[in-house]
Structures are given as structure tokens and as C-alpha cells.
Amino acid sequence: MKVTKITETEFRKMVLVSSKRLNSNAEFINSLNVFPVPDGDTGTNMNLSLASGEKYVSESTTSNVGELATALAKGLLMGARGNSGVILSQIFRGFSKSTAKKETLTAQDLADALSAGVEMAYKAVMKPTEGTILTVARKAAEAARKLVKTSDDCLAVMQAAYEAADAALQTTPDLLPVLKEVGVVDSGGQGLTFVYQGFADALSGRERQESHQPSVVEMDEMVNAEHHKSVQSQLHTEDIKYGYCTEIMVRLGAGRSVEHEFNYDDFYAALAAIGDSLLVIADDEIVKVHVHTEQPGKVLTLGQSYGSLIKVKVDNMRLQHETILEKDEEQAADEVEVNKELTGDYGVIAIASGDGVAKLFKSLGVTYILSGGQTMNPSTQDIVDAIKETKAKKVLILPNNKNIFMAAEQATEVVEVAAEVVPTKTISQGLSAMLGFDKDASLEENKAAMLAELDGVKSGQVTIAVRDTTIEGQAIKKDDYMGIVDGQIVVTNPDRQAAATQMISKMLDEDSEIVTIIYGQDGSETEAQAIKEAALELDEDIEVEIHAGDQPVYPYLISVE
């Protein structure tokens, strides 16, 4: 089979197949996380980022491939989550600029576009690292440029790019020692390889049986991210277009009302026609659906036409939203007044999870809490919406997670107001940064002062290991607790309290004065008190504070200043 020209039809299919490929393999990509912590989200981030791009393409009515590529790039830009999602968006930003004036694509156009994507992605990363998605993208583009010298076949060029991407992926452990030590390939590179595989398969007409099916847990994470994406707590109730969050699980081929043999594309298209925030995961026996719609009955009926309903959940989002607003109004009136006094013309956004953590940030002058962090990185669009909601002339953003830096930076480039990112990597750093905030200073002065505050704080996190591994010479067993200090695992212990205490002992030095313990959903005030007593035994001269954070994933966030 030879494809000498990529038309609208081929390009739309390329985007759709690659989006489905990421969807089906998101959990597998997540599992490649180097650290054995319960927050591996590269697959989820790349999946949701490309899903946003695919949505923009599906909504475009143009027959011009260049315009479709522009729509893909725009959707990826606004939907980008995590650093991997942002880099993916930059690859296709470069791709779109190269193809902008092309009605169709030749093999040479395709090779040029892949190369332009690599150039854009490398420029977007401050310190490009080999052994990552960048290496995979570069090797794929090199292979495409080489083959196009002797072939005018788009399929052959894309197949060569995919095969080179896969080969490069296998070399990533040789380029990044930590990957070899843990025994995984680069997760972002794996995601891009699936995208290019999807492109090649779409051009060839191949249908590939997915080897890695997402779990129910992964589906739930993606559902949470979809809800998070809309920043619902900041919308007006009347702005909610589709009012019913509908989830069903169908056992395919079972029941008395089966009318059709299951076809993923037909099923997905029928649901897309009556709603949004659509997620569909299927294997040979089960299909699980999440969709926001005005017609939940139609979703149930459609499901029954393919099998029997084994789970149904329908929530009235407008009613839920009104309840949220009522609670927000009750709790926020005093805080908003205090925050305006503290910040003046400034809007200060902190990205965080947990009611207690949010209260700590607001008490220090933060005006807007964007829910997110581990396992739920906000998209560029989420951050743009948050900036607009502050209604401020100047905006500072505290990502509190290094995987949110790039999406936050992209958001500042999209909005019309002056905005700066203070690159805080942890909640503890974010709280410390606020001590340097001055409502009368310029954006640049504030950013510098807030960054200076980070020099005096050490950030520790306690969480559970999700698998056996060895990293940085340290053997870690599944279900042990780890103490992670400024990104490095320094302690493992089967006892959580002991892990926290041992971590604190490694954080303390002769200049330490204050230890702050923030306990999360899986921690407790009683255990936090015991950790405090243990810390005071280590150094009786320090001051120890305890706060309820309600944060997920990490039972304890501990800082030493």
C-alpha cells in the first residue's frame, strides 16, 4: 500500500487513532514512572492532552490539512497537562507551523513537519535532556528525513519515523542511568512512540490489538481530571452546558436488549454527539463510559443496545454546583476581603489539593486556589481560566509541583494580563514563597523575593511505595513508606511514623529552627503529634507546628526551615 498524499480524511484518522492509542495505553505509560510513588501520571497527562487536540480537530469543519494541524496544535496547547503534555503540544506546534499553508501533505511535507516539531520542542525546554521524549522525537524525524530522499510514500516515511522512535525509546536507559537502574524506558518517549505508531497504523489501515488495557482505577483518575479540567467551582451554574455527569459500565453481548455487535468508533461517535468530557475504555468484555450530557437516558439506552448495564451513576451537576457555590459563599467572604487587603491589584494563584492546604495558602494572601497537583495536573486552559478569574492586573502563579511548570508558563503566554510563574516544586516551597510577597512590589521584584525564600526551606514528603524497585542504590519494597526530601528518596521503612521521624532526622541541621507537619487524608492528628514528639527528642530547641492539610497521595508533608 502506498500513500502519496495525506488528505483531510487521512489526517483526521491519524489524530483519532493516535488519541485512542494513548487512551488505551495510559496506565502502561504511567507504570513507567521512575519513582515507585502513587502519582505516576505521564500517560494520563499525554492522553488527556492529545484528547483535547483531537476534540479541536473533530470540531473543525475545514478540509485543509494545514488548518486541521493548527486546530490540533491549539487543542494540545490549551489541554496540555504536565511537562510531557506540554512537550507533546510543542512538537505539534512546530508541526502545525510547518504545514500551515498546506491543503494536503506530501511525504516531504510530513518529514519537514516532524523535524519542525523537534526544533520547537527543544526550544521549549530550558535544559534539554537526552534519553527523554526529545531524543525519541529527534530520532524519528531524522529517519523520516533520510527516507524521504528516496521515497514519496507518506506511509513509508511515517513507518520509518515510528520504527526509529521505538528504537530510540529502547536506548533511553543507556542515556539516563536512572532508567537503567529501575529497569524502565522513558515514559514520555513511550507516549510519543504510541502516537507515531497510531499515525502509521492510520495511514496503513492496520488495526492493532492494544496490549495494555487501563484499569478501573485509571479510568477514575481520568474522570477526576475531566471534572477538574472544567474548573467547575468557578463557573456560573447557568454556564454548565451539559448538566448530567453520567457513568455506565456495560457487559458487552449480554442481556436481552442487545442490537449491535460492539464497534468502538461507532459507540464513541454516538456518545460524542450528545455530550462532552467523554471517556470510553473498552476490552473484549466490558466497556466503561464517562460523559457529561443533557440526555442520560440516551446514554443508558445506547449502552443496552450493546450489552447489559452492570453499573449506572448519574449526577445532576447543576444541583451539585449550586451546593458548592453556597458553601463557598459561606466560607469565603471574610477570606476574600482579607486577601484583597493583602494583595491589592495582585492575583496570586496556588495549585494545590486539600481543604486544609487551601486555607493555609489563603491565610498567607493567596487569592485563588486551583485544585490539582499529584495525579491531577491542571491543563494550560485551567490555569488560563484561573488567571482570568482573579480579575487582577498582575498575577503570580505557584505551581507547587515541577510537573506543572511548563503548563503554567504556557498559560502566562496566552493571557493578556501580566503574569509570572514562581517555580515552586512543593507545597512547602509554595507556603514559604508567600512570606516574600509584597503587594506594593513589581512582578519581577516579587518573583525574585519569593524565590529567595525557597533557599531556607527543605521539603519532605512521606508516601507509600507502589512496587519493588532499586533506585540510587536503595532497595525499596512495595507497601513500605518512603521519605522523599527535595526529590530524593532518603528513607524507607514499613512503619509510616518511623519513616517520617527518620526523614526529619536527615532534614535537621544546626541552623534548623521550625518544623512544619501537614497531615493529609491518610495521616492523622494523633500520629502527627507522635511525630512531633519524636522530632523534639531529636532537637529540643526546634519549634514544631502541626496543620491539617487534607491532601491526597502524601500522608505527611514536612518542611524544615
Legacy VTK file of the C-alpha trace (Angstrom):
# vtk DataFile Version 3.0
C-alpha trace
ASCII
DATASET POLYDATA
POINTS 561 float
0.000 0.000 0.000
1.333 3.424 -0.958
0.100 6.830 0.274
1.498 9.715 -1.764
-0.743 12.372 -0.237
-2.257 12.925 3.210
-5.669 14.497 2.806
-8.182 15.674 5.378
-9.551 12.120 5.719
-6.152 10.568 6.428
-5.100 13.316 8.824
-8.291 13.131 10.878
-7.867 9.380 11.149
-4.211 9.754 12.161
-5.198 12.017 15.043
-8.113 9.826 16.115
-6.153 6.556 16.062
-3.205 8.030 17.963
-5.560 9.530 20.550
-7.191 6.138 21.047
-3.754 4.523 21.254
-2.744 6.814 24.114
-6.106 6.292 25.811
-5.699 2.521 25.705
-2.104 2.597 26.938
-2.249 5.391 29.522
-1.934 3.065 32.501
1.026 1.260 30.974
2.812 4.595 30.394
2.017 5.622 33.980
3.636 2.409 35.220
6.977 3.533 33.759
7.319 6.215 36.443
10.872 6.016 37.821
9.896 6.695 41.427
7.634 3.972 42.893
5.182 6.571 44.195
1.397 6.544 43.651
1.466 9.589 41.387
2.783 8.369 38.039
0.685 10.379 35.612
2.657 10.784 32.361
0.237 8.530 30.490
-2.807 10.283 31.886
-1.335 13.690 31.071
-0.384 12.821 27.499
-3.707 11.063 26.932
-5.806 13.999 28.105
-3.587 16.495 26.275
-3.966 14.705 22.946
-7.672 14.127 23.613
-8.045 17.911 23.794
-6.237 18.223 20.464
-8.424 15.540 18.896
-11.518 17.374 20.124
-10.424 20.585 18.391
-9.793 18.620 15.183
-13.173 16.874 15.363
-14.942 20.216 15.828
-13.173 21.824 12.863
-15.116 21.800 9.589
-12.162 22.577 7.329
-10.924 20.204 4.632
-7.484 21.826 4.718
-4.851 19.658 6.447
-2.780 22.679 7.456
-5.776 24.198 9.217
-6.510 20.861 10.905
-2.909 20.712 12.128
-3.350 24.225 13.531
-6.521 23.090 15.332
-4.635 20.085 16.726
-1.835 22.320 17.990
-4.303 24.758 19.585
-6.189 21.962 21.311
-2.957 20.446 22.589
-1.739 23.834 23.792
-4.856 24.537 25.824
-5.291 20.958 27.025
-1.624 20.331 27.834
-1.057 18.744 31.247
2.255 18.050 32.876
5.625 18.540 31.249
5.089 15.582 28.931
1.806 17.033 27.681
3.389 20.448 27.138
6.318 18.975 25.186
3.839 16.995 23.068
1.965 20.235 22.402
5.209 21.918 21.326
6.039 19.089 18.928
2.721 19.628 17.177
3.020 23.387 17.412
6.139 23.094 15.269
4.365 20.541 13.062
1.470 22.954 12.504
3.701 25.916 11.666
5.434 23.824 9.028
2.155 22.694 7.462
0.067 25.848 7.984
-0.342 26.654 4.287
-0.654 23.063 3.042
-4.017 21.801 1.811
-2.630 18.260 1.709
0.714 16.807 2.800
3.323 15.059 0.686
5.958 12.752 2.145
8.407 15.668 2.098
5.875 17.871 3.918
5.447 15.170 6.559
9.180 14.774 7.104
9.638 18.550 7.288
6.784 18.858 9.804
8.224 16.154 12.080
11.571 17.970 12.018
9.951 21.337 12.748
8.223 19.742 15.729
11.566 18.593 17.122
13.066 22.072 16.759
10.126 23.664 18.561
10.181 21.099 21.393
13.918 21.526 22.037
13.482 25.318 22.183
10.644 24.949 24.690
12.780 23.031 27.210
15.239 25.166 29.150
17.742 22.331 29.653
17.046 19.589 27.077
17.941 16.140 28.385
18.730 13.196 26.132
17.104 9.889 26.967
13.680 11.518 27.056
10.789 12.232 24.694
13.077 14.751 22.960
15.502 12.028 21.887
12.655 9.865 20.600
11.192 12.761 18.596
14.588 13.697 17.144
15.486 10.172 16.033
12.053 9.735 14.443
12.445 12.970 12.472
15.955 12.024 11.353
14.670 8.707 9.993
11.849 10.463 8.150
14.252 12.969 6.560
16.560 10.163 5.457
13.867 8.030 3.841
12.105 10.875 2.064
15.237 11.377 -0.055
14.386 8.144 -1.880
10.624 7.770 -1.344
7.487 9.806 -1.947
5.385 7.417 0.158
3.879 9.103 3.264
3.180 5.709 4.816
6.769 4.541 4.368
8.073 7.812 5.858
5.736 7.605 8.856
6.524 3.922 9.365
10.240 4.726 9.324
9.659 7.512 11.848
7.701 5.188 14.140
10.295 2.404 13.944
13.089 4.877 14.666
11.096 6.273 17.598
10.690 2.779 19.018
14.383 2.006 18.542
15.327 5.294 20.217
12.958 4.517 23.066
14.843 1.298 23.780
18.097 3.275 24.094
16.760 5.738 26.684
18.005 3.623 29.630
21.540 3.884 28.189
21.256 7.673 28.095
19.659 8.143 31.518
21.266 5.887 34.148
18.281 6.144 36.499
16.085 4.491 33.851
18.522 1.584 33.558
18.735 1.201 37.325
14.965 0.998 37.677
14.564 -1.084 34.519
12.169 1.112 32.504
12.213 3.165 29.317
11.322 6.853 29.352
7.590 7.277 29.892
7.212 10.419 27.761
9.163 8.774 24.950
6.889 5.761 25.194
3.857 8.023 24.873
5.217 9.698 21.736
6.063 6.290 20.254
2.424 5.276 20.666
1.361 8.494 18.904
3.624 7.837 15.919
2.547 4.199 15.870
-1.042 5.403 15.673
-0.156 7.704 12.759
1.474 4.849 10.828
-1.378 2.460 11.560
-3.962 5.007 10.414
-2.168 5.529 7.108
-1.810 1.782 6.530
-5.321 0.861 7.616
-3.900 -1.551 10.196
-5.976 -2.441 13.217
-3.849 -3.268 16.230
-4.986 -5.139 19.338
-3.985 -2.998 22.282
-1.628 -4.809 24.620
-2.198 -2.687 27.720
-5.750 -2.032 28.926
-6.433 0.691 31.507
-7.763 -0.348 34.876
-10.872 0.928 36.604
-8.578 2.995 38.839
-7.017 4.668 35.790
-10.449 5.422 34.381
-11.393 7.026 37.694
-8.244 9.185 37.596
-9.120 10.380 34.115
-12.711 11.080 35.179
-11.397 13.175 38.072
-9.126 15.032 35.682
-12.015 15.714 33.306
-14.057 17.207 36.154
-11.039 19.168 37.307
-10.434 20.466 33.777
-13.634 22.483 33.756
-12.739 24.386 36.937
-16.349 23.888 37.914
-16.268 25.726 41.205
-15.583 28.973 39.329
-18.359 28.707 36.712
-21.820 30.174 36.856
-24.378 27.412 37.215
-26.201 28.566 34.085
-22.956 28.195 32.103
-22.951 24.408 32.534
-23.895 23.211 29.054
-24.352 19.532 29.884
-25.927 19.084 33.294
-25.715 15.358 33.995
-22.478 13.533 34.739
-23.284 10.042 33.517
-21.219 6.904 34.025
-22.120 3.416 32.868
-20.387 0.063 32.690
-21.647 -2.410 30.111
-21.014 -6.139 29.824
-20.788 -6.497 26.059
-23.035 -9.001 24.296
-25.049 -9.841 27.414
-28.718 -9.138 28.153
-31.976 -9.147 26.206
-31.707 -5.733 24.531
-28.522 -6.293 22.501
-28.953 -4.937 18.997
-25.396 -4.385 17.773
-22.006 -6.017 17.849
-19.703 -3.602 19.662
-17.725 -1.184 17.500
-15.628 1.320 19.439
-15.694 4.067 16.804
-19.474 3.907 16.302
-20.104 3.809 20.049
-17.749 6.727 20.722
-19.230 8.814 17.906
-22.790 8.274 19.153
-21.811 9.450 22.645
-19.791 12.403 21.330
-22.911 13.608 19.538
-24.840 14.046 22.800
-22.219 15.264 25.280
-18.667 16.213 26.159
-15.919 15.320 28.692
-16.177 11.910 27.078
-14.022 8.977 28.162
-14.563 5.460 26.810
-12.455 2.450 27.793
-13.219 -0.996 26.411
-11.840 -4.508 26.259
-13.352 -7.689 24.852
-15.930 -7.985 27.651
-16.502 -4.601 29.302
-16.887 -1.001 28.214
-16.826 1.838 30.730
-18.144 5.298 29.881
-17.979 8.752 31.435
-19.820 11.603 29.691
-21.453 14.930 30.516
-24.809 15.128 28.757
-28.327 16.564 28.869
-29.746 13.150 27.957
-28.545 10.470 30.376
-31.395 8.205 29.290
-29.963 8.071 25.779
-26.590 7.011 27.186
-28.209 4.138 29.080
-30.236 3.072 26.053
-27.168 3.152 23.828
-25.264 1.042 26.336
-28.058 -1.511 26.473
-28.020 -1.857 22.706
-24.523 -3.363 23.072
-24.951 -5.353 26.300
-26.219 -5.349 29.866
-25.749 -2.455 32.271
-23.728 -3.554 35.284
-23.151 -0.075 36.728
-25.041 3.191 36.355
-24.290 6.552 38.015
-25.976 9.853 37.125
-25.258 13.110 38.991
-27.021 16.441 38.489
-24.018 18.766 38.150
-26.079 21.936 38.286
-27.518 20.943 41.660
-24.057 19.936 42.899
-22.618 23.199 41.627
-25.224 25.308 43.413
-24.375 23.484 46.643
-20.656 24.148 46.109
-21.291 27.839 45.479
-23.415 28.130 48.609
-20.615 26.614 50.694
-18.014 28.796 49.008
-20.051 31.921 49.717
-20.398 30.958 53.379
-16.692 30.250 53.807
-15.006 32.761 51.519
-16.480 36.211 52.289
-14.034 37.098 55.065
-11.099 35.438 53.275
-11.664 37.396 50.076
-11.738 40.676 51.973
-8.521 39.820 53.814
-6.834 38.633 50.626
-7.697 41.827 48.730
-6.166 43.837 51.542
-3.039 41.690 51.400
-2.634 41.624 47.631
-4.022 44.893 46.203
-4.009 44.707 42.403
-2.430 41.267 42.532
-3.944 37.900 41.901
-1.957 35.060 43.467
-2.789 31.535 42.314
-1.659 28.437 44.190
-2.135 24.985 42.699
-2.898 22.558 45.499
-5.170 19.800 46.763
-6.751 19.555 50.188
-9.051 21.950 52.048
-6.538 22.450 54.840
-3.712 23.245 52.443
-6.003 25.730 50.667
-6.740 27.511 53.958
-3.022 27.781 54.723
-2.375 29.404 51.372
-5.309 31.810 51.723
-4.147 32.830 55.183
-0.866 33.940 53.595
-2.527 36.051 50.896
-3.250 33.653 48.030
-6.409 34.797 46.248
-7.215 31.745 44.140
-6.735 28.013 44.750
-6.633 25.896 41.599
-7.323 22.321 42.624
-4.619 19.991 41.371
-1.181 18.578 41.960
-0.186 14.934 42.179
-2.173 12.701 39.770
-4.239 15.728 38.669
-2.036 18.226 36.867
-4.136 21.167 35.638
-4.089 21.955 31.938
-2.937 25.167 30.332
-6.616 26.067 29.864
-7.304 25.500 33.569
-4.538 27.909 34.514
-5.653 30.458 31.906
-9.179 30.303 33.352
-7.795 30.752 36.870
-5.802 33.813 35.793
-8.930 35.346 34.269
-10.961 34.573 37.400
-8.594 36.599 39.577
-9.648 39.713 37.601
-6.285 41.167 38.633
-3.862 43.411 36.751
-0.854 41.353 37.861
-0.825 37.629 38.587
1.656 35.325 40.294
1.346 31.548 39.948
2.679 28.997 42.436
2.671 25.578 40.662
3.934 23.720 43.763
4.902 20.827 41.504
7.704 20.753 38.921
5.465 18.827 36.517
3.183 21.883 36.269
5.889 24.452 35.450
5.611 24.243 31.679
1.800 24.377 31.552
1.899 27.405 33.849
4.480 29.129 31.642
2.340 28.435 28.570
-0.665 29.959 30.318
1.229 33.210 31.004
1.998 33.493 27.274
-1.657 33.083 26.292
-3.308 35.578 28.655
-3.383 39.330 28.109
-2.545 40.382 31.682
0.967 40.442 33.147
1.677 37.099 34.821
4.731 35.355 36.234
5.393 31.819 37.460
7.267 31.374 40.732
8.663 27.845 40.161
7.799 26.253 43.488
8.237 22.459 43.420
6.329 21.552 46.582
3.515 22.755 48.818
6.096 23.628 51.468
8.011 25.775 48.998
4.794 27.491 47.942
3.929 28.399 51.517
7.440 29.686 52.150
7.402 31.712 48.932
4.376 33.659 50.139
6.452 35.029 53.006
8.390 37.043 50.427
5.309 38.515 48.740
4.876 42.315 48.831
1.682 43.795 47.384
3.494 47.047 46.577
6.370 45.428 44.644
6.542 44.761 40.903
6.038 41.306 39.437
9.764 40.897 38.860
10.640 42.072 42.369
8.086 39.743 43.909
9.274 36.767 41.901
12.872 37.372 42.980
11.928 37.871 46.644
9.685 34.791 46.697
12.379 32.654 45.067
14.847 33.837 47.708
12.562 32.432 50.414
12.996 28.937 48.954
16.672 28.800 49.848
15.876 28.362 53.526
13.322 25.531 53.324
13.737 21.779 52.964
10.679 19.907 51.688
9.876 16.370 52.782
7.075 14.066 51.703
6.023 10.709 53.102
4.192 8.291 50.830
3.839 4.581 50.121
5.839 2.571 47.571
3.650 1.034 44.878
6.211 -1.536 43.663
9.531 -3.184 44.482
12.463 -1.389 42.900
16.018 -0.208 43.378
16.817 3.436 42.812
20.005 5.356 43.549
21.348 2.164 45.124
18.475 1.947 47.581
16.267 -1.182 47.630
12.592 -0.334 48.099
9.818 -2.807 48.844
6.208 -2.464 47.806
3.987 -1.038 50.589
6.944 0.374 52.516
6.808 4.076 53.354
9.320 6.403 51.769
10.649 9.729 52.942
11.408 11.958 49.946
13.416 15.134 50.565
13.596 17.670 47.737
13.033 14.950 45.147
15.382 12.328 46.588
14.291 9.178 48.433
16.274 9.244 51.682
14.326 6.818 53.896
12.276 3.636 53.549
10.512 1.915 56.413
7.493 -0.391 56.736
6.281 1.846 59.584
4.899 5.233 58.490
5.606 7.090 61.713
9.158 5.786 61.806
9.679 6.772 58.163
8.538 10.325 58.930
10.758 10.586 62.015
13.812 9.222 60.199
13.201 11.644 57.344
13.093 14.597 59.765
16.376 13.477 61.323
18.008 13.699 57.895
16.497 17.145 57.262
17.617 18.754 60.525
20.903 20.614 60.820
22.402 23.137 63.222
20.515 26.011 61.563
17.078 24.387 61.747
14.505 26.344 63.717
10.990 25.363 62.604
9.484 22.022 61.555
6.026 22.120 59.993
3.980 18.920 59.727
0.936 18.911 57.417
-1.081 15.708 57.688
-3.173 14.516 54.780
-6.157 12.289 54.121
-4.188 9.158 55.018
-2.418 10.692 58.005
-3.867 11.659 61.391
-3.505 14.345 64.024
-2.650 11.699 66.631
0.196 10.295 64.553
1.340 13.825 63.690
1.597 14.569 67.429
3.718 11.446 67.877
5.979 12.558 65.024
6.247 15.972 66.685
7.358 14.422 69.965
9.931 12.312 68.138
11.245 15.427 66.352
11.602 17.269 69.658
13.615 14.349 71.001
15.967 14.829 68.069
16.313 18.545 68.806
14.545 20.076 71.773
15.280 23.617 70.619
13.217 23.492 67.433
9.624 24.680 67.135
7.160 22.178 65.660
3.832 23.192 64.086
1.042 20.817 63.030
-1.641 21.593 60.438
-4.457 19.589 58.870
-3.887 19.647 55.108
-6.366 17.011 53.848
-4.047 16.428 50.856
-4.199 13.142 48.902
-1.274 10.828 47.996
1.087 12.102 50.714
0.022 11.312 54.316
2.596 13.843 55.544
4.200 16.951 54.071
7.025 18.085 56.332
9.190 21.164 55.969
12.260 22.244 57.907
13.358 25.888 57.990
LINES 1 562
561 0 1 2 3 4 5 6 7 8 9 10 11 12 13 14 15 16 17 18 19 20 21 22 23 24 25 26 27 28 29 30 31 32 33 34 35 36 37 38 39 40 41 42 43 44 45 46 47 48 49 50 51 52 53 54 55 56 57 58 59 60 61 62 63 64 65 66 67 68 69 70 71 72 73 74 75 76 77 78 79 80 81 82 83 84 85 86 87 88 89 90 91 92 93 94 95 96 97 98 99 100 101 102 103 104 105 106 107 108 109 110 111 112 113 114 115 116 117 118 119 120 121 122 123 124 125 126 127 128 129 130 131 132 133 134 135 136 137 138 139 140 141 142 143 144 145 146 147 148 149 150 151 152 153 154 155 156 157 158 159 160 161 162 163 164 165 166 167 168 169 170 171 172 173 174 175 176 177 178 179 180 181 182 183 184 185 186 187 188 189 190 191 192 193 194 195 196 197 198 199 200 201 202 203 204 205 206 207 208 209 210 211 212 213 214 215 216 217 218 219 220 221 222 223 224 225 226 227 228 229 230 231 232 233 234 235 236 237 238 239 240 241 242 243 244 245 246 247 248 249 250 251 252 253 254 255 256 257 258 259 260 261 262 263 264 265 266 267 268 269 270 271 272 273 274 275 276 277 278 279 280 281 282 283 284 285 286 287 288 289 290 291 292 293 294 295 296 297 298 299 300 301 302 303 304 305 306 307 308 309 310 311 312 313 314 315 316 317 318 319 320 321 322 323 324 325 326 327 328 329 330 331 332 333 334 335 336 337 338 339 340 341 342 343 344 345 346 347 348 349 350 351 352 353 354 355 356 357 358 359 360 361 362 363 364 365 366 367 368 369 370 371 372 373 374 375 376 377 378 379 380 381 382 383 384 385 386 387 388 389 390 391 392 393 394 395 396 397 398 399 400 401 402 403 404 405 406 407 408 409 410 411 412 413 414 415 416 417 418 419 420 421 422 423 424 425 426 427 428 429 430 431 432 433 434 435 436 437 438 439 440 441 442 443 444 445 446 447 448 449 450 451 452 453 454 455 456 457 458 459 460 461 462 463 464 465 466 467 468 469 470 471 472 473 474 475 476 477 478 479 480 481 482 483 484 485 486 487 488 489 490 491 492 493 494 495 496 497 498 499 500 501 502 503 504 505 506 507 508 509 510 511 512 513 514 515 516 517 518 519 520 521 522 523 524 525 526 527 528 529 530 531 532 533 534 535 536 537 538 539 540 541 542 543 544 545 546 547 548 549 550 551 552 553 554 555 556 557 558 559 560
